[in-house]
Every structure is written in structure tokens, then in C-alpha cells.
Amino acid sequence: MVVLSLERVPPSLRGELSRWMVEPRAGVFLGNVSAMVRDKIWEQVCADAKAGAALLAYSTNNEQGYGFRIHGDPSRLAEEFDGLMLIRKPK
């Protein structure tokens, strides 16, 4: 399972992502794609996001059961705390 959250990205990027994933809410995409496709989608998001931001969360085999990547200047930040990746809202 893959969840992709976009902020302030061009509409063309959202249209491109709708080929691979479902957009249940504006800027939020859900899908069940392979790791290779997930990485290619992430490369495209990073290349086309311009001044926007993106967060990609995906299922993986670790203690938390998921991993995530962040690109740009999102409204939330990822930080490691005692070996766990957590999200915090900046002040």
C-alpha cells in the first residue's frame, strides 16, 4: 500500500499520478504498486513538484510496518526518535 500526499504542486502532476493511483481527496493518492513503480513515481514527483511538497508513505518490513519519504518544504517534518520515525508539526 502506498499513500502520497501533495501540497502546492502543479495540476499536471496530479493528473499524471491519477494514471497509477486513486485520488480520494485533493492531493492525496492511494495505490498498491510494486517497489519499482513506487520509486519511479517518487522520482517523477520530486522532479515535477517545483515549489510544492510531497510525503510518500509505504508498507515495508520494519518495526513500524511502514516507511516514508519527504520532498520539498511540507507543513509537517519527519524526525527520528529512539529509532522510530515520527512526524511533528513545526511551531
C-alpha positions as CSV (number, residue, x, y, z in Angstrom):
1,M,0.0,0.0,0.0
2,V,1.2,3.5,-0.9
3,V,-0.1,6.8,0.3
4,L,1.1,10.0,-1.4
5,S,0.2,13.5,0.0
6,L,0.9,16.5,-2.2
7,E,0.9,20.2,-1.3
8,R,1.2,23.2,-3.7
9,V,2.0,21.0,-6.8
10,P,1.0,21.7,-10.4
11,P,-2.3,20.2,-11.6
12,S,-0.4,18.4,-14.3
13,L,1.5,16.3,-11.7
14,R,-1.8,15.3,-10.0
15,G,-3.2,14.3,-13.4
16,E,-0.2,12.2,-14.2
17,L,-0.4,10.4,-10.8
18,S,-4.1,9.6,-11.4
19,R,-2.9,7.1,-14.0
20,W,-1.4,4.9,-11.3
21,M,-3.2,5.8,-8.1
22,V,-6.7,6.8,-6.9
23,E,-7.2,10.4,-5.6
24,P,-9.9,10.1,-2.9
25,R,-9.3,13.7,-1.7
26,A,-7.5,16.6,-3.4
27,G,-3.7,16.0,-3.2
28,V,-4.0,12.6,-1.5
29,F,-3.3,9.5,-3.6
30,L,-3.7,5.8,-2.7
31,G,-2.4,2.8,-4.5
32,N,-1.0,-0.7,-4.4
33,V,2.1,-0.7,-6.7
34,S,5.4,-2.5,-6.7
35,A,8.5,-1.0,-5.1
36,M,10.0,-0.3,-8.5
37,V,6.9,1.6,-9.7
38,R,6.7,3.4,-6.3
39,D,10.3,4.6,-6.8
40,K,9.6,5.7,-10.3
41,I,6.5,7.6,-9.2
42,W,8.6,9.3,-6.4
43,E,11.3,10.3,-8.9
44,Q,8.6,11.9,-11.0
45,V,7.1,13.7,-8.0
46,C,10.5,15.1,-7.0
47,A,11.2,16.3,-10.5
48,D,7.8,17.9,-11.1
49,A,6.8,19.3,-7.7
50,K,8.6,22.6,-8.3
51,A,7.9,24.7,-5.2
52,G,5.5,22.2,-3.8
53,A,6.0,19.4,-1.2
54,A,5.3,15.7,-1.0
55,L,5.1,12.9,1.5
56,L,5.2,9.3,0.4
57,A,4.3,6.6,3.0
58,Y,4.5,2.9,2.1
59,S,4.4,-0.5,3.6
60,T,7.7,-2.1,4.5
61,N,9.2,-4.8,6.7
62,N,10.4,-2.9,9.8
63,E,9.3,-2.4,13.4
64,Q,6.8,0.3,12.4
65,G,5.5,-1.6,9.3
66,Y,5.9,1.5,7.1
67,G,8.4,3.9,5.8
68,F,8.1,7.4,4.3
69,R,10.0,9.9,2.3
70,I,9.6,13.7,2.3
71,H,10.4,16.2,-0.5
72,G,10.2,20.0,-0.5
73,D,9.0,22.1,2.4
74,P,6.0,20.3,3.8
75,S,3.7,21.5,6.6
76,R,5.0,18.6,8.7
77,L,8.5,17.4,9.4
78,A,9.9,13.9,9.9
79,E,12.2,13.2,12.8
80,E,13.8,10.1,14.3
81,F,13.1,9.4,18.0
82,D,14.7,6.3,19.6
83,G,14.8,4.5,16.3
84,L,11.3,5.4,15.2
85,M,10.4,7.9,12.5
86,L,7.8,10.3,13.7
87,I,6.0,13.3,12.2
88,R,5.9,16.7,14.0
89,K,4.2,19.9,13.2
90,P,6.7,22.9,13.2
91,K,6.0,25.8,15.5
